[in-house]
Amino acid sequence: MSGVSTGDRAANRIAAAWLLTDMTLVSAMSALVKIEGATYPAIQIVFIRSLIGFVTVLPLAWRYWPEIVGTRRLGCHLLRVACHAAALSGNFIALTMLPLALVTAIGFTRPLVVMVLAVLLLAERIGAIRWIGTAAGFAGVLVMVTPGSAPLNLGLVACFCSVFFGALSIIQIRALKDENTAVLMVFYSVGVTALIAVPATAVWQPVAPADWPTLLAIGVLAQLGQFCYLRAYQSAPANFLAPLGYLSLIFATATGYFIFAEVPGWTTLLGVAIILGALQMTNYFERRV
């Protein structure tokens, strides 16, 4: 830390506090999704969560309306919205059917999938070190989902779909790097809400009055978590915050243990160690090179 100024250290502490707050909020949201998922379809919960996000971006839609209707990248926006809707739906389905720690651990593979898709779709060049790290990371996933170690159900399929479509959404963000951030937010919130509305209506279950506070809390916690996440990355460099992101597994494991009595198996822990080790070693050797 000798090369970091006092001001930078203070900013890093604030950023770390924002990120830890985000993890706390997301863990609470995940627990509520898992609880309500036993009563209501996951797609219905996704719609309610997206509807709250839609309401919060209405001021942005009003302010940036000319840029929104004047975009020349409508196809990319729509593809990103579709991918993110699929990723969000898959994540909520997985949360209702799998241990929280397993869902979080598999989610760590998203950067690896992004690397592969960047090569295939954006013609980016990736060195041998990253390919080795990617292979090691996927080996960790295979350890976690070894038959008998993880429930082989729709939730596992949904979890992998969430990772894939989430990575594809990130690729679209890269393709839209010249667009206004506010425009991206409006297209995302409005588009996901509109896209999810149809399937949500088809499976809609009448909501008991006592359940509305919990369902609305899911959307509020998600929006607050996103705000804290953005504030964190606006306050400190990504290379400082990225390792802290791995603490989300501790939050997820603790939530699963204390609320749902979920105890991670040794294969999950070993797989997590392999994935995190692959990510860390890849970054370390790339910095050396």
Beta strands, then each sheet from edge to edge (+ up, - down):
end
